[in-house]
Amino acid sequence: MVTTVDKAGVDRAGFETWVTPRLPGLLRFAYLVTGSRDAAQDAVQGALAAAYEKWDHVSTRAQPDQYVRRMIANSHVSQWRRIGRREFSVAEPRGGSAADSAEQIAEHDAVWRMCVGLPPQQRAAVVLRFYEDLDYREIARVLDISEATARSHIHRALITLRTQLTSE
């Protein structure tokens, strides 16, 4: 196999081979963490640009997928802290099939609105646990936190979500 190396010494073909099948999953993950398609694209683009620059280091890691996901989550949390406020997204218009009922769409929208109201670290932990089906050890690795902190984030998020559900 011929490797193409760019001016910075990065194995371009290796990076493209790695990222191509993973891009849809990374975008889904970023959307669930950020709550916005635009913010998700920005987070993924920033994380992939950083991963490309450090591809020699990233590609040798045991779990490059988790490393990049942690970059996405950290990027979102950092941006949120810089801004100093929370953004609340509105539901994005989507084309539904005939099988979608108004009740299912309303339920999905209500759950998503509650999740968007969670602090970024808690939302990222919930997304990793319930949408990505990762265990606490993997969540801790992705978010670069201890396993106990990952459990705490999810526990607190679930308490908040339960409280919101019972108050409605």
Number of C-alpha atoms within 10 A of each C-alpha: 3 5 10 12 12 10 7 10 12 17 17 16 14 15 17 11 10 14 15 9 10 11 13 11 13 22 21 17 22 26 19 22 27 27 23 19 16 12 17 23 18 18 26 26 14 15 22 21 12 14 19 20 14 14 20 15 11 18 18 9 12 9 12 16 18 16 19 19 24 20 22 30 27 20 17 23 18 13 14 16 12 9 10 9 9 13 13 12 14 12 13 10 6 6 7 10 7 6 7 10 11 10 9 11 12 11 12 12 15 14 13 16 16 16 23 21 18 19 14 22 20 23 23 29 28 26 21 24 18 11 12 15 12 16 14 19 14 16 26 20 17 25 23 16 12 14 17 11 18 26 20 14 21 22 15 13 22 16 12 15 17 12 11 11 12 7 7 5
